[in-house]
Amino acid sequence: MENEPERAYRAFESFLSLPSGDRTLLEAYRRHVGNPDATKPSDTWSGWSNSFAWRERAAAYDDHLASLRREAYERAIEEEAARQARDVEKVRGQCSELLMLAHVKSMEWLEELDVSQMRMSDVIQFVRLQMDFAKTFAVEPEPNHYDDWTEEDDAEAERIAKEIRARRDSEESAQDPGEQDSESDDSNEDHSEESEADDT
């Protein structure tokens, strides 16, 4: 402190250097003067302790050290968490690369596979893998547009149906004359056979 003599400050340092649980004026005095059998501090020490607020300053110093420890501890935790996150991300990237390589090699093997040589158990396992893949990577169905059907669509559908019926009718009518000719030829043959029979 501004008005604190050098001797008083050295005495305070002896008091401050003690662990907070063992910090007493008598213990600091004993260690400072090198007399472990002293029964009480000197009056000078007691006056310095009161005049220069040793206990309050020591408590403030303890709080400062505790704050530094907390900050250092938190920094250490943050640094460790960041290191672990980097390690996890590195491992995840390596696993992704391995999975991609395994997928490529598997696809190459399947493309070269002779299916006729597969055992039934292999086929079942392959189908099971496909089903697991379908469940895991489900594909959304295509949107249904039937709700968007309009009267114009009805009219267009009816027009197409009429056109189809008209073509069918025209094709049937085109086939009918041929069928009639074949029927008339058959009847002529029947008449000629009857006339030959009458001549005999």
C-alpha positions as CSV (number, residue, x, y, z in Angstrom):
1,M,0.0,0.0,0.0
2,E,1.1,3.6,-0.5
3,N,1.9,4.3,3.1
4,E,3.1,0.7,3.9
5,P,6.8,0.5,5.0
6,E,9.0,-2.1,3.4
7,R,9.4,-4.1,6.6
8,A,5.6,-4.2,7.0
9,Y,5.2,-5.4,3.5
10,R,7.8,-8.2,4.0
11,A,5.9,-9.3,7.1
12,F,2.6,-9.3,5.1
13,E,4.3,-11.5,2.4
14,S,5.1,-14.0,5.2
15,F,1.4,-13.9,6.2
16,L,0.2,-14.2,2.6
17,S,2.5,-17.1,1.8
18,L,0.7,-19.4,4.2
19,P,-2.0,-21.7,3.0
20,S,-5.4,-20.2,3.5
21,G,-6.4,-22.9,6.0
22,D,-3.3,-22.4,8.1
23,R,-3.0,-18.6,7.8
24,T,-2.9,-17.0,11.2
25,L,-1.0,-14.0,12.4
26,L,0.9,-16.0,15.1
27,E,1.9,-18.7,12.6
28,A,3.2,-16.1,10.2
29,Y,5.1,-14.4,13.0
30,R,6.7,-17.7,14.1
31,R,7.9,-18.5,10.6
32,H,9.1,-15.0,9.9
33,V,11.2,-14.6,13.0
34,G,12.2,-18.3,13.1
35,N,10.8,-18.9,16.6
36,P,8.3,-21.8,16.5
37,D,7.7,-21.5,20.3
38,A,6.5,-17.9,20.2
39,T,3.2,-17.5,22.1
40,K,2.0,-14.3,20.4
41,P,3.0,-12.0,17.6
42,S,4.8,-8.8,18.5
43,D,2.8,-5.6,19.0
44,T,4.4,-4.2,15.8
45,W,3.1,-7.1,13.8
46,S,-0.4,-6.8,15.3
47,G,-0.4,-3.1,14.4
48,W,0.7,-3.7,10.9
49,S,-1.9,-6.4,10.5
50,N,-4.7,-4.0,11.5
51,S,-3.3,-0.9,9.8
52,F,-2.7,-2.5,6.4
53,A,-5.7,-4.9,6.3
54,W,-3.7,-8.1,6.0
55,R,-6.7,-10.4,6.3
56,E,-8.8,-8.5,3.7
57,R,-5.9,-8.3,1.3
58,A,-5.1,-12.0,1.8
59,A,-8.8,-13.0,1.2
60,A,-8.8,-10.9,-2.0
61,Y,-5.6,-12.6,-3.2
62,D,-7.1,-16.0,-2.5
63,D,-10.2,-15.0,-4.6
64,H,-7.9,-13.9,-7.4
65,L,-6.0,-17.1,-7.4
66,A,-9.3,-19.1,-7.4
67,S,-10.4,-17.1,-10.4
68,L,-7.2,-17.8,-12.2
69,R,-7.6,-21.5,-11.5
70,R,-11.1,-21.5,-12.7
71,E,-10.2,-19.7,-16.0
72,A,-7.2,-22.1,-16.5
73,Y,-9.5,-25.1,-15.8
74,E,-12.1,-23.8,-18.2
75,R,-9.5,-23.1,-20.9
76,A,-8.1,-26.6,-20.4
77,I,-11.6,-28.1,-20.8
78,E,-12.3,-26.1,-24.0
79,E,-9.0,-27.0,-25.5
80,E,-9.5,-30.7,-24.7
81,A,-13.1,-30.6,-26.1
82,A,-11.8,-28.9,-29.3
83,R,-9.0,-31.6,-29.6
84,Q,-11.6,-34.4,-29.1
85,A,-13.9,-32.8,-31.7
86,R,-11.0,-32.7,-34.2
87,D,-10.2,-36.3,-33.5
88,V,-13.8,-37.4,-33.9
89,E,-14.1,-35.5,-37.1
90,K,-10.9,-37.0,-38.4
91,V,-12.1,-40.5,-37.6
92,R,-15.5,-39.8,-39.1
93,G,-13.9,-38.7,-42.3
94,Q,-11.7,-41.8,-42.4
95,C,-14.8,-44.0,-41.8
96,S,-16.7,-42.2,-44.6
97,E,-13.8,-42.8,-47.0
98,L,-13.6,-46.5,-46.1
99,L,-17.3,-46.9,-46.5
100,M,-17.2,-45.3,-49.9
101,L,-14.3,-47.5,-51.0
102,A,-16.2,-50.6,-49.7
103,H,-19.3,-49.5,-51.6
104,V,-17.4,-49.0,-54.9
105,K,-15.6,-52.4,-54.5
106,S,-18.9,-54.1,-53.7
107,M,-20.6,-52.7,-56.7
108,E,-17.7,-53.8,-58.9
109,W,-17.9,-57.3,-57.5
110,L,-21.6,-57.4,-58.0
111,E,-21.3,-56.3,-61.6
112,E,-18.8,-59.1,-62.3
113,L,-20.8,-61.7,-60.3
114,D,-22.1,-64.7,-62.2
115,V,-25.7,-65.0,-60.8
116,S,-26.0,-68.6,-61.8
117,Q,-23.2,-69.5,-59.3
118,M,-24.9,-67.8,-56.3
119,R,-26.2,-70.0,-53.5
120,M,-29.8,-69.5,-52.3
121,S,-28.5,-68.2,-48.9
122,D,-26.5,-65.5,-50.8
123,V,-29.5,-64.5,-52.7
124,I,-31.6,-64.2,-49.5
125,Q,-28.9,-62.2,-47.9
126,F,-28.6,-59.9,-50.9
127,V,-32.4,-59.3,-50.9
128,R,-32.3,-58.6,-47.2
129,L,-29.6,-56.0,-47.7
130,Q,-31.7,-54.4,-50.5
131,M,-34.7,-54.3,-48.1
132,D,-32.6,-52.7,-45.3
133,F,-31.3,-50.2,-47.8
134,A,-34.8,-49.3,-48.9
135,K,-35.9,-48.9,-45.3
136,T,-32.9,-46.7,-44.4
137,F,-32.9,-44.6,-47.6
138,A,-36.7,-44.5,-48.3
139,V,-37.6,-42.9,-51.6
140,E,-40.6,-40.6,-51.4
141,P,-43.4,-41.7,-53.8
142,E,-44.1,-39.6,-56.8
143,P,-46.8,-37.0,-56.1
144,N,-50.4,-37.9,-57.1
145,H,-51.8,-35.6,-59.7
146,Y,-55.2,-37.2,-60.0
147,D,-56.7,-34.5,-57.8
148,D,-55.8,-32.0,-60.6
149,W,-58.2,-33.7,-63.1
150,T,-60.5,-31.1,-64.8
151,E,-63.5,-31.0,-67.1
152,E,-61.3,-30.4,-70.0
153,D,-59.5,-33.6,-69.2
154,D,-62.8,-35.4,-69.2
155,A,-63.7,-34.0,-72.6
156,E,-60.3,-34.9,-74.0
157,A,-60.7,-38.5,-72.7
158,E,-64.1,-38.8,-74.2
159,R,-62.8,-37.5,-77.6
160,I,-60.0,-40.1,-77.6
161,A,-62.5,-42.8,-76.7
162,K,-64.8,-41.8,-79.6
163,E,-61.8,-41.8,-82.0
164,I,-60.9,-45.3,-80.9
165,R,-64.5,-46.5,-81.3
166,A,-64.6,-44.9,-84.8
167,R,-61.4,-46.6,-85.9
168,R,-62.6,-49.9,-84.6
169,D,-65.9,-49.6,-86.4
170,S,-64.2,-48.6,-89.7
171,E,-61.9,-51.5,-89.4
172,E,-64.8,-53.9,-88.8
173,S,-66.7,-52.5,-91.7
174,A,-63.6,-52.9,-93.9
175,Q,-63.5,-56.5,-93.0
176,D,-67.2,-57.3,-93.6
177,P,-67.2,-57.2,-97.5
178,G,-64.5,-59.7,-97.6
179,E,-66.4,-62.0,-95.3
180,Q,-69.5,-61.6,-97.4
181,D,-67.6,-62.5,-100.6
182,S,-66.3,-65.6,-99.0
183,E,-69.8,-66.5,-97.8
184,S,-71.2,-66.0,-101.3
185,D,-68.4,-68.1,-102.8
186,D,-69.3,-70.9,-100.4
187,S,-73.0,-70.7,-101.4
188,N,-72.1,-70.8,-105.1
189,E,-70.0,-73.8,-104.6
190,D,-72.9,-75.5,-102.7
191,H,-75.3,-74.7,-105.7
192,S,-72.9,-76.1,-108.3
193,E,-72.6,-79.3,-106.3
194,E,-76.3,-79.7,-106.1
195,S,-76.8,-79.1,-109.9
196,E,-74.1,-81.7,-110.6
197,A,-75.9,-84.2,-108.4
198,D,-79.2,-83.5,-110.3
199,D,-77.5,-84.2,-113.6
200,T,-76.4,-87.5,-112.4
